[in-house]
Amino acid sequence: MTDNNVDESSPWILYSLYKLESLVITNTGFSNASYDVFHNLTHLRSLNIAGCGLKKIKASLFKNLNLLTNLNLDNNELEMINNETFLGLSNLKKLSLQMNKISYIATSAFSMSPLLDTLQVSERQQFTYERFLFHTVHGKNSVRK
């Protein structure tokens, strides 16, 4: 789904695609997605939601995506990453947050993703984070800018 206006997306748009393993939703009006739009996509391994104007990720948006290993949230307008942002992403290995407006990342933001080994943020991205943030990023503990 690219260059479409899917603002106010409902979970029914993707409901029948429950065997889907990869999904790309870029340059759309996806910023007001329903909190359960991905509810039925339990086989999803890769998700790209780049350039959609996301300012905030609703607490349970990813809750059923236990198999997801790659998440791209580049080129959005995210301002903060809370402890609940990545709730449910227990197999996440690669996370890209480049070209966002992130100014704060909570201490336990990545604690629900123990396999996370690559975190990509934009060069010159300046954000504050609580002490010991990166101690919760396991694996290679690499942060790429």
N, C-alpha and C positions, 0 to 999 in steps of 0.2 A: 504494500500500500504506500505509494509514493505520490507526492504532489496532489493529494486529495484533501478534501475538507471533511474530516471525521470528528469534528468537534462534538462534544457531548456523547462520546462513544458509549454504547451499551454493551453488556457482556454477550448479547446475542449475535453480534457481528462475527465473532470468532468461535462461537459455541460449537459448531459442527466440525471444526478443524482440530479436534482433540488429539489427533495423532501427529500433528505438526511438530517438527523438530527445530525449525529455524524460521524466524519471522523478522521482516524488515519493515518498519513503519517510519519513513523519513519525510521531512518537509511537509508535514500535514498539520492540521488544526487539532492535534491530539492532546492539547494542553489540559483539557477538562475531562480526561478519560474517567470513566466510572471506576470505582475502586475494585470491582470484580471483573473487569474486562478480560483478564487473562485466566480467570477461574478454572476453565475447563482445559487449558493447555498444559496438562501435566507431563507431557513428553517433550516439551520445549527445552532445547539445549543452548540455543543462541538467540538473542533478542537485541535488535538494533532499533532504538527510538531516538535517532539523531535529528536535530533541527526541527523539533516539534513545538518549541516554545514552552516546554515544561518549566514552571517556576517552583513547583513543589511536588514531591512524590507522596501520594496518599499512603498512610501507614500500612495497609494490607494489600497494596497493588500487586506485589510479587509473592504473596503468601503460599500459593500452590505450585510455584515453579521450583520445586525441590531438585530437579535434574539440570537446571540452567547452569551452564559453565561460563558463558561469555555474555556480558551485558555492555552495550554501548549507549551512553547517554550524552554523547558529544553534542556541542553546538545547541544547547538549550539555554534556559535562563535560571537554572538551579542556583539558589542562594545559600542553602544550608543542607547538611546531611545529618539527620537525627539518628538516634539509636534504633528507631523502628523502620528506617528507610529501606533497608535490605532484609527485612524480616522474611524468612522462608527460603532464602537463597543459601542453603547449607552446602551446595556443591560449586558455588561460584569460584572460578579461578582467575578470570580476567575481567577487570572493570575499567572502563574508560569514561572519564568525566571532563575531557578536554573542552575548552571554549565555553565554559559556563561562568557564572558570576558567584561562585562559591566563596563565602566569607567565613564560614564556620563548619567544622566537622566535629561531631560529638565523640566522646571518649570511646564508647562501645559501638560505634557505627558499623564496624566490620566484625564484631564478635559472633554474629550469626553465620558468618562465612569463613569457617576455619581453614578452607582450602585456598583462599584468595592468595595468589602469589604475584599478581601484576596489577598495579593501580596506576593508571595514566591520568595525569593532570596537565594542563597547559603550561608551557614555559612562561615564566613571570607571573603565574597564578599566585596570588597572595591570599592566604586564608589563615585563620587562627584555629588551633585545635587544642583540645585539652591534653594535658600531660599524659604520656604513655599510650597515645593513640595508636602508634605503629607497632606497639607490642602485641596488639590484638590481630595484626596481619601476620598470618603464619606462613609456612612454606619457605620461599626464598627471601621473604621480607623485602622485596624490591619495590621501590616507588620510582616510576619513570616520569620525567617531566619533558 
